[in-house]
């Protein structure tokens, strides 16, 4: 399985976006296995 995560460096991510993305990614990974 391959996961591609593309984040544009041109614009700043909102505060709290990265932890939210990490949480979502972990949740999805746990759901798949």
C-alpha positions as CSV (number, residue, x, y, z in Angstrom):
1,X,0.0,0.0,0.0
2,X,1.3,3.4,-0.9
3,X,0.3,6.7,0.7
4,X,0.9,10.0,-1.0
5,X,0.7,13.2,1.0
6,X,1.2,16.4,-0.9
7,X,1.3,19.6,1.0
8,X,1.7,22.9,-0.9
9,X,4.6,24.9,0.6
10,X,3.4,28.0,-1.2
11,X,0.7,28.6,1.4
12,X,0.9,28.3,5.2
13,X,-1.1,25.6,6.8
14,X,-3.7,26.8,9.4
15,X,-2.7,26.3,13.0
16,X,-3.7,22.8,14.1
17,X,-3.9,21.5,10.6
18,X,-0.9,19.2,10.9
19,X,-2.0,17.4,14.1
20,X,-5.4,17.0,12.5
21,X,-3.9,15.4,9.4
22,X,-1.7,13.1,11.6
23,X,-4.7,12.0,13.6
24,X,-6.8,11.4,10.5
25,X,-3.9,9.4,8.9
26,X,-3.4,7.3,12.0
27,X,-7.2,6.6,12.2
28,X,-7.3,5.5,8.6
29,X,-4.3,3.3,8.9
30,X,-5.7,1.6,12.0
31,X,-9.0,1.1,10.1
32,X,-7.3,-0.6,7.2
33,X,-5.3,-3.2,9.2
